Structure formats: C-alpha cells, structure tokens
Amino acid sequence: MGVAGAGKTLIGSRLARALGVEYVEGDEYHPPANVAKMASGIPLTDADRAGWLTALAARVAAARRAGEGLVVAASVLKRAYRDYLRAADPAVQFILLTAPRPLIAERLEHRTGHYMPASLLDSQLAILEPPDADEHAWVYDNEHAPDAIVASIADRIHRGHEASGESAPHESGPSPASGA
C-alpha cells in the first residue's frame, strides 16, 4: 500500500514471485470512469473508490476461501479502505511503502504508460492515513534497494508462518493475502 509512485507495483510483483503466489495489480480493478477521472488529474472520492474496493475485497476473499496466498498492490490510503479489505480476510497483512515526497514526485514525473499523473500526488498524500499501531502494518522506506525490501518482507512472512505453524506461502496450504 502507499501513494502513487511509492513502489507498490515493483515491490508487490517481486514479492509475489519470491513467495510463489499470484500478484494482483489493484489499478486494474478501477472501473473506466475512475481511470478517466484520474487521467484527467481529478482525485477520486470515497464514492468513486467503492466499486474498486468491492472488487478487490472479492478477489482477496476468493484467495482466502481457496487457501491461496496473494499479493495485492493497492493504494488503500485510508483506514476505512483497509478495514474493508480486512473484512474480506482478517489475516491480510498490510505493508506501507514510503519514500520522501521529492523522490516519489521524481518517480511519477519519469513514469511512462500509467494514467496517474504526478499532479495527483499531493491529493494522495493529503488523504493518506498511515496505519495505526493496532493495524500491525509493516512499514518500509522504499529508498532502499527493492531486492532488499522484498527479501526482508518475505523473511518476515516466512518467520510468521513458522511461528504460527502454518505453511509458508510458496508451500501448499493456506496463507494470508498481503497488501503491498
């Protein structure tokens, strides 16, 4: 999770490969009206995000029912959004990717092939509600090497499964969805 340009796609896709689970790009779950709105530089409202959250929650719930691990990259900037996904799978682990605003802005300015303009960064930062302590989210500064971040997250997931007696995500058996 995190604002646009925080590295959700890069870290999330690599984490899914490292864990041997499916990767879901949350941006692909936005309806065309949301994409058009963002592409025009207009921030989404909570009402705009409702259908997107419902679709993501359904995908998370399906993975939980099937006992499959899943990594989802999605902004989920507000606690209410995270609570909605948590209702679909109480075991979901949120991972907040952070970086200084100038670095994120630079990434967005140089990003190609994405509808989200750099002009929306400030609106995302304004609504970001960092996870509260009771959400037990993991926070990673994405100024560091992506491979090091992925290795650290994968290690934490594996250690958590070992401590609980569950199978690790790349092995057979149930595993929680992770939100990167």
C-alpha positions as CSV (number, residue, x, y, z in Angstrom):
1,M,0.0,0.0,0.0
2,G,1.0,3.6,-0.4
3,V,0.7,6.6,-2.6
4,A,1.3,6.5,-6.4
5,G,5.0,6.2,-7.1
6,A,5.8,4.6,-3.7
7,G,6.8,1.4,-5.4
8,K,3.8,-0.9,-4.9
9,T,3.9,-2.5,-8.3
10,L,7.7,-3.1,-8.3
11,I,7.8,-4.4,-4.7
12,G,4.5,-6.3,-4.9
13,S,5.2,-8.1,-8.2
14,R,8.7,-9.1,-7.0
15,L,7.3,-10.2,-3.6
16,A,4.7,-12.4,-5.3
17,R,7.4,-14.1,-7.3
18,A,9.6,-14.6,-4.2
19,L,6.6,-16.2,-2.4
20,G,5.4,-18.2,-5.4
21,V,1.9,-16.7,-5.2
22,E,-0.3,-14.7,-7.5
23,Y,0.1,-10.9,-7.9
24,V,-2.8,-8.6,-8.3
25,E,-2.4,-5.1,-9.6
26,G,-5.0,-3.0,-7.8
27,D,-5.0,-0.4,-10.6
28,E,-6.5,-2.9,-12.9
29,Y,-9.6,-3.1,-10.7
30,H,-10.6,0.5,-11.2
31,P,-13.6,1.0,-13.5
32,P,-13.0,3.0,-16.7
33,A,-14.7,6.1,-15.1
34,N,-12.1,6.1,-12.3
35,V,-9.2,5.8,-14.7
36,A,-10.6,8.6,-16.9
37,K,-11.0,10.8,-13.8
38,M,-7.5,10.2,-12.6
39,A,-6.0,10.6,-16.0
40,S,-7.7,14.0,-16.2
41,G,-6.0,15.0,-12.9
42,I,-9.1,14.7,-10.8
43,P,-8.7,13.0,-7.4
44,L,-11.1,10.1,-6.6
45,T,-13.7,10.4,-3.9
46,D,-14.6,7.7,-1.4
47,A,-17.7,7.1,-3.5
48,D,-15.5,6.6,-6.6
49,R,-13.5,4.1,-4.8
50,A,-16.4,2.0,-3.5
51,G,-16.7,-0.3,-6.5
52,W,-12.9,-0.7,-6.7
53,L,-12.7,-1.7,-3.1
54,T,-15.6,-4.1,-3.5
55,A,-13.8,-5.8,-6.5
56,L,-10.5,-6.0,-4.6
57,A,-12.2,-7.4,-1.5
58,A,-13.9,-10.1,-3.6
59,R,-10.5,-11.1,-5.0
60,V,-9.0,-11.2,-1.5
61,A,-11.9,-13.2,-0.2
62,A,-11.7,-15.7,-3.1
63,A,-8.0,-16.3,-2.4
64,R,-8.8,-16.8,1.3
65,R,-11.5,-19.3,0.5
66,A,-9.2,-21.2,-1.8
67,G,-6.4,-21.2,0.7
68,E,-4.1,-19.4,-1.7
69,G,-1.6,-16.7,-1.0
70,L,-1.9,-13.4,-2.8
71,V,-0.1,-10.2,-3.1
72,V,-2.2,-7.2,-3.9
73,A,-0.7,-3.8,-4.8
74,A,-3.3,-1.1,-4.0
75,S,-3.1,2.4,-2.5
76,V,-5.7,1.8,0.3
77,L,-4.7,5.1,1.7
78,K,-7.5,5.3,4.4
79,R,-8.1,3.1,7.3
80,A,-11.7,2.6,6.2
81,Y,-10.4,1.1,2.9
82,R,-8.0,-1.2,4.8
83,D,-10.8,-2.2,7.1
84,Y,-12.9,-3.1,4.1
85,L,-10.2,-5.4,2.8
86,R,-9.6,-6.8,6.3
87,A,-13.3,-7.8,6.5
88,A,-12.7,-9.9,3.4
89,D,-9.7,-11.6,5.0
90,P,-8.9,-10.9,8.7
91,A,-5.4,-12.3,8.2
92,V,-4.4,-9.7,5.5
93,Q,-1.1,-8.1,6.2
94,F,-0.6,-4.5,5.1
95,I,2.8,-3.2,4.0
96,L,3.1,0.5,3.7
97,L,5.8,1.7,1.3
98,T,7.1,5.1,2.0
99,A,9.7,7.5,0.4
100,P,10.3,11.2,0.7
101,R,7.9,13.3,-1.4
102,P,10.6,14.6,-3.8
103,L,11.7,11.1,-4.6
104,I,8.1,10.0,-5.3
105,A,7.4,13.1,-7.4
106,E,10.5,12.4,-9.4
107,R,9.4,8.8,-10.0
108,L,6.0,9.9,-11.1
109,E,7.4,12.5,-13.5
110,H,9.5,9.9,-15.2
111,R,6.9,7.1,-15.2
112,T,5.6,6.2,-18.6
113,G,2.5,4.2,-19.6
114,H,0.4,4.9,-16.5
115,Y,-2.7,7.0,-16.3
116,M,-2.0,8.5,-12.9
117,P,-0.4,12.0,-13.3
118,A,2.2,13.4,-10.9
119,S,-0.2,16.2,-10.2
120,L,-2.3,13.9,-8.0
121,L,0.5,13.1,-5.6
122,D,-0.4,15.9,-3.2
123,S,-4.1,14.8,-3.1
124,Q,-3.0,11.3,-2.2
125,L,-0.5,12.5,0.5
126,A,-3.3,14.6,1.9
127,I,-5.7,11.7,2.4
128,L,-3.1,9.1,3.5
129,E,-3.9,7.8,6.9
130,P,-0.8,5.9,8.0
131,P,-1.8,2.6,9.6
132,D,-2.4,2.8,13.4
133,A,-0.4,0.5,15.7
134,D,-3.4,-1.8,16.1
135,E,-3.3,-2.5,12.3
136,H,0.1,-4.2,12.7
137,A,1.2,-2.9,9.3
138,W,4.8,-3.2,8.3
139,V,6.4,0.0,7.0
140,Y,9.3,0.0,4.6
141,D,11.2,3.0,3.3
142,N,11.4,2.5,-0.4
143,E,14.6,4.5,-0.8
144,H,16.4,1.2,-0.2
145,A,17.1,-1.5,-2.9
146,P,13.9,-3.2,-4.0
147,D,15.5,-6.7,-3.7
148,A,16.5,-6.0,0.0
149,I,12.9,-4.8,0.8
150,V,11.4,-7.9,-0.9
151,A,13.8,-10.2,0.9
152,S,13.0,-8.6,4.3
153,I,9.3,-8.9,3.7
154,A,9.5,-12.5,2.5
155,D,11.6,-13.4,5.6
156,R,9.1,-11.8,7.9
157,I,6.2,-13.7,6.3
158,H,8.1,-17.0,6.5
159,R,9.1,-16.4,10.1
160,G,5.4,-15.5,10.9
161,H,4.2,-18.7,9.3
162,E,6.8,-20.8,11.1
163,A,5.9,-19.2,14.5
164,S,2.2,-20.0,13.8
165,G,2.8,-23.5,12.5
166,E,1.2,-22.6,9.1
167,S,2.7,-23.4,5.8
168,A,4.7,-20.6,4.1
169,P,3.0,-19.0,1.1
170,H,5.1,-20.9,-1.5
171,E,4.3,-24.2,0.1
172,S,0.9,-25.9,0.0
173,G,-1.7,-24.8,2.5
174,P,-3.5,-21.6,3.4
175,S,-1.6,-18.3,3.6
176,P,-2.8,-14.7,4.1
177,A,-3.1,-12.2,1.4
178,S,-0.5,-9.4,1.6
179,G,-1.2,-5.8,0.6
180,A,1.9,-4.2,-0.8
